[in-house]
Amino acid sequence: QIARTAQSSAIWISASCFLPSESTAEQFAQSVRSLGYEVSVQLSDVAEHLPWDATVVKHMRPSNSEISFEAMLGEIAARFSGRNDGWGCLSEKSATSIEPTT
């Protein structure tokens, strides 16, 4: 998910990692939380044989260098027989944005 803050151009970006069991998802989450990230774990059944989804949230500027945390998440997920599914975001309309006129 993505949400802009009024103070900066940083936004909230989430990355999903799929894991084979609740136990491995919680172990993955604990490893990632120890690095300072927020993580939630839920049963999603989105990926075959990897039914548990660990969603990692990071507040950052959306740039290629910042998104590199995705590779790190993939490496950690692989330790628990999981995989990274990529990152995503949602845009929230800024309260200070100006609508075009016609």
C-alpha positions, -999 to 999 in steps of 0.1 A, spaced: 0 0 0 11 36 -5 2 67 13 19 101 9 27 122 39 25 160 39 61 163 52 80 144 25 78 125 -8 82 92 11 53 68 8 43 35 23 51 6 1 42 -30 8 59 -62 -4 44 -97 -2 63 -129 4 46 -163 1 56 -191 25 46 -227 29 32 -227 65 21 -205 93 53 -215 112 77 -205 84 57 -173 78 60 -163 114 98 -172 114 102 -150 82 82 -122 99 104 -124 130 136 -122 109 123 -92 90 109 -74 121 144 -77 136 155 -54 108 130 -28 117 102 -35 92 65 -39 100 52 -73 89 17 -89 90 10 -126 83 -22 -141 70 -34 -172 52 -41 -161 16 -40 -193 -6 -29 -170 -35 2 -191 -45 0 -228 -49 20 -247 -22 27 -213 -5 -5 -204 12 8 -180 38 14 -143 29 37 -121 49 33 -85 40 62 -62 47 57 -24 49 84 2 44 81 40 44 104 52 17 108 73 -15 98 52 -45 131 48 -64 150 19 -79 176 21 -52 151 21 -24 130 -7 -39 161 -29 -37 148 -41 -3 127 -64 -23 157 -86 -32 167 -88 4 131 -100 13 134 -127 -14 167 -139 1 151 -141 36 120 -158 22 141 -184 4 156 -194 38 121 -205 48 112 -222 15 92 -191 4 95 -165 -23 90 -128 -28 60 -119 -49 69 -83 -55 59 -49 -42 29 -27 -47 12 5 -36 -20 23 -36 -22 60 -43 -42 83 -19 -54 116 -33 -36 145 -16 -57 169 4 -37 197 -12 -39 186 -48 -56 208 -73 -82 194 -96 -80 203 -133 -107 225 -146 -125 221 -179 
